[in-house]
Amino acid sequence: MNLLASLFSTNVAISLADDAFFFTTVARPVPIELPAYVAVSRDSGRVLAVGGQAKSMLSRTPDNIEVIRLLEGGVISHKEATESLLRFGITEVVAKGWFRAAPRVLVALRTIHNSAPSKCAIKESLTRAGAREVYLMDIDMASAIGMGLEVAKPELQAVLTISNDWFSFAVISLSGIVTQTSGAIGTDAFVEDIQNHLFLTRQFRPDAATLESQLLSSGLDPAALVELAGWEAWTGRVEQGKFTTQALGRNDFALGMAPSLVRLSERIKATIRRLPHDQQYQLQRSPIHATGSAMRIPGLAQTLSASLGLTVTPHRSNFPPSIEGAKQAIGEINYLRPVLKNNRS
């Protein structure tokens, strides 16, 4: 039966990147992206929509419908709803046929899920969602493979991911993680810092969605100007302020982001300092390979390079490299077993 299952099953790769789940197979050229949202009926508990359709229902639903955000601060927040999205995504990418065995699944996980209870819960969810076998892989390792880095080499290579709500930094060598750190710093934190900075210096709080859009499109060019809509806190209380627009310089963005950028840089520096001196010197001669949605902010890589004293090279691709790395890993599962050791269900 195991031989029959292996002949007719599909290998599925999943990545929890940014605020979405990505699904693909070895034969599929383009992964599918499902934003991490599920809409359920409060009355019956029935799932009404998943992914982008559920996200579009935010703030537009009647009281009897709840839209659940599955990732909060990088952590899976709702087990049952997550299983529904996983089941839908796996079904979408698995080829249909007269006989199709349950798929073998590899999922690239954020560092925050590396604890034994988290791994166990995710394996159970994937099994209930239809997986025959489950492999877990660190998302930094998946990103490194997806970016084309030779992870089996002895030379140290650094990978940095900054997404909407979290970051992860890892140093990789010989198909393993040498040292690693992560935390709740990302685009959301940058936007909140800028809002707080403008409130304190200008008594103005820009609309978060508009601010994020401008930040991602124009970035940290200090010579640029932008008009942002928001609330003028002339009363001292934002909710009583007057909705208006103000012209702001990009320097306001850079100054506003400073608290999160300093925290991020210090976390990375502290992680590098844990390495022996010869390894620290080796890292200074090689770039940090950076990915994640926040790396689309123009000027962010240069700002981080100046802060760290190291070269930060952003990786450009249409999809997170972690899903490409997971796809390669599940396609060469026997070759990459050292990367996935102790992670089979």
C-alpha positions as semicolon CSV with decimal commas, in nm:
position;residue;x (nm);y (nm);z (nm)
1;M;0,000;0,000;0,000
2;N;0,290;0,237;0,075
3;L;0,437;0,171;-0,271
4;L;0,099;0,234;-0,435
5;A;0,058;0,556;-0,238
6;S;0,403;0,678;-0,340
7;L;0,325;0,611;-0,708
8;F;-0,001;0,804;-0,710
9;S;0,062;1,077;-0,450
10;T;0,182;1,431;-0,503
11;N;0,456;1,616;-0,317
12;V;0,322;1,950;-0,191
13;A;0,534;2,242;-0,069
14;I;0,390;2,509;0,162
15;S;0,545;2,828;0,296
16;L;0,412;3,065;0,564
17;A;0,558;3,380;0,415
18;D;0,445;3,733;0,503
19;D;0,069;3,742;0,567
20;A;-0,013;3,448;0,341
21;F;0,027;3,076;0,281
22;F;0,188;2,970;-0,048
23;F;0,121;2,627;-0,200
24;T;0,290;2,452;-0,491
25;T;0,405;2,116;-0,628
26;V;0,720;2,011;-0,811
27;A;0,534;2,015;-1,142
28;R;0,355;2,346;-1,084
29;P;0,535;2,649;-1,237
30;V;0,352;2,915;-1,032
31;P;0,249;2,875;-0,667
32;I;-0,091;2,980;-0,541
33;E;-0,112;3,242;-0,271
34;L;-0,381;3,236;-0,003
35;P;-0,387;3,534;0,234
36;A;-0,406;3,407;0,592
37;Y;-0,775;3,483;0,650
38;V;-1,081;3,262;0,692
39;A;-1,444;3,377;0,717
40;V;-1,673;3,165;0,935
41;S;-2,036;3,176;1,043
42;R;-2,073;3,264;1,411
43;D;-2,401;3,071;1,418
44;S;-2,291;2,738;1,270
45;G;-1,911;2,761;1,267
46;R;-1,919;2,675;0,895
47;V;-1,632;2,810;0,683
48;L;-1,771;3,060;0,430
49;A;-1,456;3,179;0,254
50;V;-1,076;3,144;0,269
51;G;-0,778;3,341;0,144
52;G;-0,828;3,656;-0,059
53;Q;-1,206;3,623;-0,063
54;A;-1,213;3,614;0,318
55;K;-0,970;3,906;0,347
56;S;-1,189;4,118;0,119
57;M;-1,473;4,071;0,370
58;L;-1,284;4,247;0,653
59;S;-1,496;4,527;0,808
60;R;-1,776;4,451;0,560
61;T;-1,949;4,157;0,723
62;P;-2,269;4,137;0,930
63;D;-2,246;4,044;1,297
64;N;-2,305;3,675;1,231
65;I;-1,986;3,640;1,019
66;E;-1,636;3,651;1,166
67;V;-1,321;3,705;0,958
68;I;-1,026;3,537;1,134
69;R;-0,669;3,649;1,076
70;L;-0,468;3,327;1,103
71;L;-0,125;3,483;1,168
72;E;-0,087;3,721;1,461
73;G;0,267;3,840;1,527
74;G;0,395;3,550;1,319
75;V;0,204;3,290;1,524
76;I;-0,083;3,072;1,399
77;S;-0,374;3,204;1,604
78;H;-0,665;2,973;1,516
79;K;-0,606;2,601;1,470
80;E;-0,940;2,493;1,320
81;A;-0,958;2,781;1,072
82;T;-0,597;2,718;0,969
83;E;-0,681;2,355;0,893
84;S;-0,961;2,472;0,663
85;L;-0,723;2,695;0,467
86;L;-0,455;2,422;0,450
87;R;-0,709;2,169;0,323
88;F;-0,831;2,413;0,058
89;G;-0,477;2,500;-0,056
90;I;-0,363;2,137;-0,076
91;T;-0,674;2,044;-0,274
92;E;-0,612;2,330;-0,518
93;V;-0,257;2,222;-0,610
94;V;-0,297;1,843;-0,608
95;A;-0,377;1,703;-0,950
96;K;-0,718;1,540;-0,984
97;G;-0,748;1,181;-1,101
98;W;-0,939;0,855;-1,070
99;F;-0,706;0,752;-0,789
100;R;-0,502;0,996;-0,591
101;A;-0,331;0,907;-0,264
102;A;-0,287;1,160;0,015
103;P;0,009;1,388;-0,061
104;R;0,344;1,413;0,111
105;V;0,379;1,770;0,242
106;L;0,677;1,986;0,335
107;V;0,609;2,318;0,505
108;A;0,860;2,600;0,558
109;L;0,793;2,743;0,904
110;R;0,888;3,063;1,077
111;T;1,142;3,037;1,357
112;I;0,872;3,112;1,614
113;H;0,717;2,770;1,539
114;N;1,036;2,576;1,618
115;S;0,921;2,465;1,964
116;A;0,816;2,100;2,000
117;P;0,449;2,182;2,085
118;S;0,419;2,413;1,782
119;K;0,571;2,155;1,550
120;C;0,340;1,885;1,684
121;A;0,032;2,106;1,640
122;I;0,126;2,197;1,282
123;K;0,190;1,833;1,191
124;E;-0,147;1,733;1,335
125;S;-0,321;2,012;1,143
126;L;-0,159;1,908;0,814
127;T;-0,244;1,542;0,873
128;R;-0,608;1,632;0,935
129;A;-0,594;1,854;0,626
130;G;-0,511;1,549;0,416
131;A;-0,132;1,498;0,426
132;R;0,011;1,143;0,418
133;E;0,356;1,245;0,544
134;V;0,468;1,579;0,687
135;Y;0,813;1,734;0,683
136;L;0,898;2,063;0,855
137;M;1,170;2,299;0,736
138;D;1,305;2,623;0,877
139;I;1,191;2,910;0,657
140;D;1,537;3,071;0,657
141;M;1,686;2,751;0,514
142;A;1,407;2,735;0,256
143;S;1,470;3,098;0,160
144;A;1,844;3,033;0,123
145;I;1,777;2,737;-0,110
146;G;1,517;2,940;-0,302
147;M;1,766;3,224;-0,351
148;G;2,014;2,982;-0,505
149;L;2,262;2,973;-0,216
150;E;2,472;2,659;-0,183
151;V;2,367;2,572;0,170
152;A;2,581;2,258;0,189
153;K;2,906;2,455;0,157
154;P;3,117;2,521;0,471
155;E;3,132;2,897;0,404
156;L;2,895;3,103;0,621
157;Q;2,600;3,267;0,445
158;A;2,354;3,508;0,605
159;V;1,983;3,532;0,523
160;L;1,752;3,813;0,640
161;T;1,374;3,812;0,596
162;I;1,161;4,118;0,685
163;S;0,789;4,080;0,622
164;N;0,474;4,262;0,734
165;D;0,487;4,164;1,100
166;W;0,814;3,984;1,171
167;F;1,181;3,942;1,081
168;S;1,419;3,651;1,086
169;F;1,798;3,647;1,052
170;A;2,002;3,328;1,017
171;V;2,361;3,229;0,949
172;I;2,381;2,906;0,749
173;S;2,663;2,657;0,688
174;L;2,687;2,285;0,599
175;S;2,308;2,253;0,551
176;G;2,235;2,379;0,901
177;I;2,151;2,691;1,099
178;V;2,462;2,812;1,284
179;T;2,287;3,096;1,471
180;Q;1,953;3,268;1,435
181;T;1,723;3,537;1,573
182;S;1,372;3,664;1,498
183;G;1,113;3,906;1,631
184;A;0,805;4,118;1,569
185;I;0,964;4,387;1,351
186;G;0,839;4,449;0,998
187;T;0,640;4,686;0,780
188;D;0,362;4,711;1,042
189;A;0,613;4,827;1,306
190;F;0,768;5,078;1,062
191;V;0,427;5,229;0,989
192;E;0,336;5,252;1,358
193;D;0,671;5,417;1,439
194;I;0,621;5,677;1,167
195;Q;0,269;5,748;1,290
196;N;0,395;5,799;1,646
197;H;0,681;6,020;1,527
198;L;0,448;6,245;1,327
199;F;0,201;6,263;1,613
200;L;0,473;6,383;1,851
201;T;0,643;6,625;1,610
202;R;0,351;6,753;1,401
203;Q;0,039;6,656;1,597
204;F;-0,065;6,462;1,288
205;R;-0,142;6,091;1,249
206;P;-0,157;5,972;0,886
207;D;-0,389;5,699;0,770
208;A;-0,202;5,367;0,813
209;A;-0,300;5,212;0,479
210;T;-0,204;5,522;0,281
211;L;0,121;5,557;0,473
212;E;0,218;5,195;0,406
213;S;0,140;5,234;0,036
214;Q;0,358;5,545;0,010
215;L;0,638;5,382;0,208
216;L;0,646;5,079;-0,022
217;S;0,626;5,286;-0,341
218;S;0,865;5,575;-0,271
219;G;1,071;5,462;0,027
220;L;1,333;5,655;0,219
221;D;1,453;5,913;-0,034
222;P;1,508;6,222;0,188
223;A;1,459;6,460;-0,105
224;A;1,111;6,335;-0,193
225;L;0,787;6,492;-0,077
226;V;0,450;6,326;-0,037
227;E;0,101;6,432;0,067
228;L;-0,066;6,206;0,321
229;A;-0,421;6,206;0,450
230;G;-0,475;6,171;0,822
231;W;-0,600;6,325;1,143
232;E;-0,478;6,657;1,277
233;A;-0,469;6,603;1,654
234;W;-0,537;6,965;1,741
235;T;-0,746;6,861;2,041
236;G;-0,477;6,634;2,181
237;R;-0,695;6,332;2,107
238;V;-0,667;6,177;1,762
239;E;-1,022;6,045;1,753
240;Q;-1,150;6,404;1,796
241;G;-0,911;6,555;1,543
242;K;-0,983;6,697;1,200
243;F;-0,926;6,481;0,891
244;T;-0,683;6,664;0,666
245;T;-0,370;6,624;0,449
246;Q;-0,012;6,729;0,509
247;A;0,297;6,745;0,290
248;L;0,575;6,536;0,441
249;G;0,937;6,475;0,350
250;R;1,088;6,129;0,326
251;N;1,321;6,234;0,605
252;D;1,013;6,211;0,828
253;F;0,984;5,847;0,725
254;A;1,349;5,769;0,800
255;L;1,338;5,942;1,138
256;G;1,008;5,777;1,225
257;M;1,134;5,428;1,142
258;A;1,450;5,475;1,348
259;P;1,330;5,295;1,666
260;S;1,243;4,973;1,482
261;L;1,551;4,993;1,259
262;V;1,776;5,034;1,562
263;R;1,613;4,735;1,736
264;L;1,646;4,528;1,421
265;S;2,011;4,621;1,367
266;E;2,103;4,553;1,730
267;R;1,937;4,210;1,721
268;I;2,134;4,119;1,407
269;K;2,462;4,252;1,549
270;A;2,411;4,063;1,876
271;T;2,347;3,741;1,681
272;I;2,665;3,786;1,476
273;R;2,865;3,857;1,793
274;R;2,775;3,510;1,919
275;L;2,996;3,365;1,645
276;P;3,371;3,304;1,690
277;H;3,586;3,595;1,570
278;D;3,706;3,415;1,257
279;Q;3,346;3,349;1,153
280;Q;3,249;3,711;1,219
281;Y;3,534;3,818;0,992
282;Q;3,414;3,576;0,724
283;L;3,063;3,724;0,733
284;Q;3,202;4,076;0,689
285;R;3,333;3,972;0,347
286;S;3,002;3,831;0,220
287;P;2,662;3,996;0,170
288;I;2,349;3,944;0,377
289;H;2,088;3,805;0,138
290;A;1,761;3,983;0,218
291;T;1,404;3,903;0,122
292;G;1,048;3,968;0,243
293;S;0,778;4,218;0,156
294;A;0,942;4,498;0,359
295;M;1,250;4,478;0,138
296;R;1,039;4,637;-0,136
297;I;1,080;4,968;0,053
298;P;1,323;5,168;-0,165
299;G;1,633;5,259;0,031
300;L;1,579;5,008;0,314
301;A;1,865;4,782;0,207
302;Q;2,106;5,078;0,192
303;T;1,988;5,203;0,532
304;L;2,043;4,861;0,689
305;S;2,383;4,829;0,523
306;A;2,493;5,159;0,676
307;S;2,359;5,062;1,019
308;L;2,515;4,715;1,021
309;G;2,840;4,797;0,847
310;L;2,766;4,501;0,617
311;T;2,638;4,473;0,262
312;V;2,265;4,393;0,247
313;T;2,163;4,261;-0,095
314;P;1,785;4,238;-0,160
315;H;1,657;3,938;-0,351
316;R;1,407;4,023;-0,625
317;S;1,141;3,769;-0,722
318;N;0,769;3,749;-0,786
319;F;0,717;3,504;-0,500
320;P;0,891;3,448;-0,166
321;P;1,207;3,240;-0,218
322;S;1,099;3,018;0,071
323;I;0,828;2,856;-0,142
324;E;1,080;2,786;-0,419
325;G;1,320;2,641;-0,160
326;A;1,046;2,423;-0,011
327;K;0,952;2,309;-0,361
328;Q;1,312;2,205;-0,431
329;A;1,337;2,030;-0,095
330;I;1,022;1,822;-0,137
331;G;1,133;1,733;-0,491
332;E;1,470;1,609;-0,364
333;I;1,361;1,482;-0,027
334;N;1,625;1,208;-0,004
335;Y;1,913;1,437;-0,103
336;L;1,805;1,705;0,143
337;R;1,734;1,483;0,444
338;P;2,022;1,648;0,642
339;V;1,836;1,979;0,618
340;L;1,515;1,816;0,738
341;K;1,656;1,579;1,002
342;N;1,426;1,505;1,294
343;N;1,142;1,689;1,123
344;R;0,949;1,402;0,969
345;S;0,610;1,323;1,119
